[in-house]
Amino acid sequence: MESLERELRRGTLELLLLRILADEPTYGYELLSRLGKRSSGRFHIKEGTLYPVLYRLEDAGLVVPEWNQPARGAARKVYRLTAAGEERLVELTTEWRGFSAAIDTILSGQEPEEEER
């Protein structure tokens, strides 16, 4: 049976990649590096996991690849968030925060406060 952490990584990878790309266009290896750093090493994924997700995001119109020719070295394909990607990031962030709050409430053992009507 897969660990909960592995399943959560798989389920949140799109959200996390969109969030990193919201900062600036980034190439694949740098995405992996930033994901690892920002998660304090808990999100260590392989290129074989990253690129299929990037291709899905590209097919959905959420990111676009662009070739970047640095002053030195080889050209790199960088991924840039589109307007649709920014909208999707907001949607996923809102969904995640609601889901996370519900899980926290359940794990606290407390009943949620009833909303006033």
Backbone hydrogen bonds in HBPLUS format (Angstrom, degrees):
<---DONOR---> <-ACCEPTOR-->    atom                        ^
c    i                          cat <-CA-CA->   ^        H-A-AA   ^      H-
h    n   atom  resd res      DA  || num        DHA   H-A  angle D-A-AA Bond
n    s   type  num  typ     dist DA aas  dist angle  dist       angle   num
A0007-GLU N   A0003-SER O   3.16 MM   4  6.48 161.6  2.20 150.5 155.1     1
A0008-LEU N   A0004-LEU O   2.86 MM   4  6.10 159.1  1.90 156.1 162.2     2
A0009-ARG N   A0005-GLU O   2.89 MM   4  6.11 155.9  1.95 148.3 155.0     3
A0010-ARG N   A0006-ARG O   3.03 MM   4  6.28 163.7  2.06 149.0 152.9     4
A0011-GLY N   A0007-GLU O   2.96 MM   4  6.17 155.6  2.02 145.9 152.8     5
A0012-THR N   A0008-LEU O   2.97 MM   4  6.03 129.1  2.24 144.3 155.8     6
A0012-THR N   A0009-ARG O   3.30 MM   3  5.33 141.3  2.45  97.7 108.1     7
A0013-LEU N   A0009-ARG O   3.06 MM   4  5.82 119.9  2.44 148.6 158.5     8
A0016-LEU N   A0012-THR O   3.00 MM   4  6.26 165.3  2.03 159.8 164.1     9
A0017-LEU N   A0013-LEU O   2.90 MM   4  6.04 162.8  1.93 156.4 160.4    10
A0018-LEU N   A0014-GLU O   3.00 MM   4  6.16 165.7  2.02 154.1 158.2    11
A0019-ARG N   A0015-LEU O   2.99 MM   4  6.21 153.4  2.06 145.8 153.5    12
A0020-ILE N   A0016-LEU O   3.03 MM   4  6.29 157.6  2.08 147.6 152.6    13
A0021-LEU N   A0017-LEU O   2.93 MM   4  6.13 163.1  1.95 152.4 157.4    14
A0022-ALA N   A0018-LEU O   2.94 MM   4  6.10 126.2  2.24 138.8 152.6    15
A0022-ALA N   A0019-ARG O   3.22 MM   3  5.09 136.1  2.42  91.6 103.7    16
A0023-ASP N   A0020-ILE O   3.16 MM   3  5.71 153.0  2.24 110.9 118.0    17
A0026-THR N   A0079-TYR O   3.07 MM  53  5.40 149.2  2.17 142.0 143.1    18
A0079-TYR N   A0026-THR O   2.81 MM  53  5.40 170.8  1.82 134.6 135.4    19
A0031-LEU N   A0027-TYR O   2.93 MM   4  6.20 148.0  2.04 152.8 163.1    20
A0031-LEU N   A0028-GLY O   3.04 MM   3  5.06 118.3  2.43  96.2 111.8    21
A0032-LEU N   A0028-GLY O   3.04 MM   4  6.44 158.1  2.09 156.1 161.1    22
A0033-SER N   A0029-TYR O   2.99 MM   4  6.28 157.1  2.04 146.3 152.9    23
A0034-ARG N   A0030-GLU O   2.84 MM   4  6.03 168.7  1.85 155.0 157.2    24
A0035-LEU N   A0031-LEU O   2.90 MM   4  5.99 159.8  1.94 149.5 155.7    25
A0036-GLY N   A0032-LEU O   3.01 MM   4  6.19 158.5  2.06 146.3 151.8    26
A0037-LYS N   A0033-SER O   2.91 MM   4  6.19 162.9  1.94 152.5 157.3    27
A0038-ARG N   A0034-ARG O   2.83 MM   4  5.89 174.5  1.83 155.9 157.8    28
A0039-SER N   A0035-LEU O   3.15 MM   4  6.09 136.5  2.35 136.2 146.4    29
A0041-GLY N   A0036-GLY O   2.68 MM   5  4.60 160.8  1.72 158.3 155.0    30
A0040-SER N   A0037-LYS O   3.08 MM   3  5.12 163.4  2.11 110.3 112.9    31
A0042-ARG N   A0039-SER O   3.12 MM   3  5.35 169.1  2.13 112.0 115.3    32
A0049-THR N   A0046-LYS O   2.91 MM   3  5.36 152.7  1.99 111.5 120.2    33
A0050-LEU N   A0046-LYS O   3.05 MM   4  6.39 154.3  2.11 148.7 156.8    34
A0051-TYR N   A0047-GLU O   3.06 MM   4  6.06 169.0  2.07 160.9 159.9    35
A0053-VAL N   A0050-LEU O   3.04 MM   3  5.46 122.0  2.39 108.9 123.1    36
A0054-LEU N   A0050-LEU O   3.00 MM   4  6.33 158.3  2.05 152.9 160.0    37
A0055-TYR N   A0051-TYR O   2.87 MM   4  6.06 159.6  1.91 155.0 160.1    38
A0056-ARG N   A0052-PRO O   3.02 MM   4  6.22 150.6  2.11 139.9 147.5    39
A0057-LEU N   A0053-VAL O   2.91 MM   4  6.20 158.2  1.96 151.5 157.7    40
A0058-GLU N   A0054-LEU O   2.85 MM   4  6.08 150.5  1.93 145.7 154.4    41
A0059-ASP N   A0055-TYR O   2.84 MM   4  6.05 164.1  1.86 149.4 153.4    42
A0060-ALA N   A0056-ARG O   2.97 MM   4  6.13 143.5  2.10 142.8 152.4    43
A0062-LEU N   A0057-LEU O   2.87 MM   5  5.21 153.2  1.94 168.6 161.5    44
A0061-GLY N   A0058-GLU O   2.92 MM   3  5.10 157.8  1.97 108.2 115.3    45
A0082-THR N   A0062-LEU O   3.03 MM  20  5.37 168.1  2.04 133.9 132.5    46
A0064-VAL N   A0080-ARG O   2.83 MM  16  5.32 151.3  1.91 147.5 157.1    47
A0080-ARG N   A0064-VAL O   2.86 MM  16  5.32 162.1  1.90 148.0 153.5    48
A0066-GLU N   A0078-VAL O   2.76 MM  12  5.33 150.2  1.85 153.9 163.2    49
A0078-VAL N   A0066-GLU O   2.74 MM  12  5.33 167.7  1.75 167.4 164.5    50
A0068-ASN N   A0076-ARG O   2.74 MM   8  5.24 165.3  1.76 157.1 162.2    51
A0076-ARG N   A0068-ASN O   2.90 MM   8  5.24 162.2  1.93 145.4 149.7    52
A0086-GLU N   A0082-THR O   2.90 MM   4  6.29 147.8  2.00 148.6 157.0    53
A0087-GLU N   A0083-ALA O   3.04 MM   4  6.37 156.1  2.10 146.9 152.9    54
A0088-ARG N   A0084-ALA O   2.91 MM   4  6.14 157.9  1.96 145.5 151.9    55
A0089-LEU N   A0085-GLY O   2.88 MM   4  6.05 151.3  1.97 143.8 151.7    56
A0090-VAL N   A0086-GLU O   3.13 MM   4  6.44 155.7  2.19 145.9 151.1    57
A0091-GLU N   A0087-GLU O   3.02 MM   4  6.37 162.3  2.05 151.2 155.9    58
A0092-LEU N   A0088-ARG O   2.83 MM   4  6.04 171.6  1.84 158.7 160.5    59
A0093-THR N   A0089-LEU O   2.88 MM   4  5.93 156.8  1.93 147.3 154.3    60
A0094-THR N   A0090-VAL O   2.99 MM   4  6.14 161.4  2.03 149.8 154.4    61
A0095-GLU N   A0091-GLU O   2.95 MM   4  6.21 163.7  1.97 152.3 157.1    62
A0096-TRP N   A0092-LEU O   2.82 MM   4  5.97 161.8  1.85 149.0 154.3    63
A0097-ARG N   A0093-THR O   2.93 MM   4  6.11 164.9  1.96 151.3 155.1    64
A0098-GLY N   A0094-THR O   3.10 MM   4  6.30 159.8  2.14 149.6 154.6    65
A0099-PHE N   A0095-GLU O   2.93 MM   4  6.11 163.6  1.96 152.4 157.4    66
A0100-SER N   A0096-TRP O   2.73 MM   4  5.84 167.5  1.75 157.1 161.0    67
A0101-ALA N   A0097-ARG O   2.97 MM   4  6.00 156.0  2.02 140.0 146.5    68
A0102-ALA N   A0098-GLY O   3.04 MM   4  6.24 153.5  2.11 143.8 150.8    69
A0103-ILE N   A0099-PHE O   2.98 MM   4  6.30 159.7  2.03 152.8 158.1    70
A0104-ASP N   A0100-SER O   2.89 MM   4  6.13 163.8  1.92 151.3 156.0    71
A0105-THR N   A0101-ALA O   2.95 MM   4  6.14 154.5  2.02 145.1 151.8    72
A0106-ILE N   A0102-ALA O   3.01 MM   4  6.27 162.4  2.04 150.3 154.6    73
A0107-LEU N   A0103-ILE O   2.86 MM   4  6.09 168.2  1.88 158.8 161.9    74
A0108-SER N   A0104-ASP O   2.96 MM   4  6.03 134.2  2.18 140.1 151.5    75
A0109-GLY N   A0106-ILE O   3.12 MM   3  5.55 151.8  2.21 108.5 116.7    76
